[in-house]
Amino acid sequence: MGAMAGDHLAMVGSLGRGHSSGMKKRALSALLWFYSFWCVGAMIAFAFGLTPALGLILGTAAAAIFGGDPRGIIWTRNPERT
């Protein structure tokens, strides 16, 4: 039974490291997209006399689209290792 527990712990440890760095990049990317589109939206709102909430709306949408990547176009999924 001890050998099985050791094998299981080795699998969990190897999966956790690769997943963590990819998620950090994705979270940082979402934050940067949010901030950049918030600024762009604020500039557009200022130029055209629209509500300042436009920047927040555009920033949230950009972060959701680029950070979440629902179609898998930006962030490629790694094939499972055997």
ABEGO torsion letter per residue (X at the ends): XAAAAAAAAAAAAAAAAAAAAAAAAAAAAAAAAAAAAAAAAAAAAAAAGBBAAAAAAAAAAAAAAAAAGAAGAABBBBBBBX
